[in-house]
Amino acid sequence: MTTLRVLCAVAITGAIGVQAVAGAPDTQLAVPADLARYKQWPRLLESPANVPMKFWLMCMPPSAADRAAAKEQYGPHSERTIMVYGNQLAAGALVSTGTRAFPPGAIVVKEKLGRVEGGAAEGVAFMIKHQAPAFAASDGWEFRYFPSDDPAGTQQACAPCHRRAPSKDYVFGRYPK
């Protein structure tokens, strides 16, 4: 009977440990507390979207030609998954104005997932709209990525690409979908 109790205790401890490890990537992203609850914000996509790896690394939505080129280059390993969220200000701006002008305080989040549905995030990108004159070179947008040990590098890497979408207030993609 003692052996059975020990085995049960080991099994329960192992199951708890597996659950903790399964959730570990989310906690290891080191997202600051003020942004960590992004999964409670409105989803701007109905469900996670598959995108070619090249576009998973960036923030652009792929065209049909882009998808075909990625399949040619990467084969069956070309698809990754993303989910997009927005805080109430971002979601409200998308639904009510239709002009894609985001107010200061709006936050758009791109969660980069692997291929496994329901898997933990491998990275999370945030676009945070600030009041002028903050982040003037990107029209008020601050770009943050987690995990990252170089916030300035994230801003420098993301802003130039997003500047190519000024008519969409720097946000690629059409949301909500």
TAHU-V612775 format. One record per backbone hydrogen bond with DSSP energy under -0.5 kcal/mol. NH is the residue of the N-H (numbers start at 1). CO is the residue of the C=O. Records with the same first field share a line. If there is no record, write none. Layout:
NH = CO, CO
This chain:
5 = 1
6 = 2
7 = 3
8 = 4
9 = 5
10 = 6
11 = 7
12 = 8
13 = 9
14 = 10
15 = 11
16 = 12
17 = 13
18 = 14
19 = 15
20 = 16
21 = 17
22 = 18
23 = 19
24 = 20, 21
25 = 21
26 = 23
27 = 23
28 = 24
29 = 25, 26
30 = 27
35 = 32
36 = 32
38 = 35
40 = 37
41 = 38
42 = 86
44 = 84
45 = 84
49 = 82
51 = 80
53 = 78
55 = 52
56 = 52
57 = 53
58 = 54
67 = 63
68 = 64
69 = 65
70 = 66
71 = 67
72 = 68
73 = 69
74 = 70
75 = 71
77 = 74
78 = 75
80 = 51
81 = 113, 114
82 = 49
83 = 111
85 = 109
86 = 42
87 = 107
91 = 87
92 = 88
93 = 89
94 = 90
95 = 91
96 = 92
97 = 93
98 = 93
102 = 100
105 = 129
106 = 103
108 = 127
109 = 85
110 = 125
111 = 83, 109
112 = 110, 123
113 = 81, 111
114 = 120
117 = 115
119 = 116
122 = 112
123 = 112
124 = 146
125 = 110
126 = 144
127 = 108
128 = 126, 142
129 = 106, 127
130 = 140
134 = 131
136 = 133
138 = 135
139 = 136
140 = 135
141 = 138
142 = 128
144 = 126, 142
146 = 124
154 = 150
155 = 151
156 = 152
157 = 153
158 = 154
159 = 155
160 = 156
162 = 158
163 = 159
164 = 161
165 = 162
166 = 163
168 = 165
169 = 166
170 = 165
171 = 168
172 = 170
175 = 173
176 = 44
177 = 44
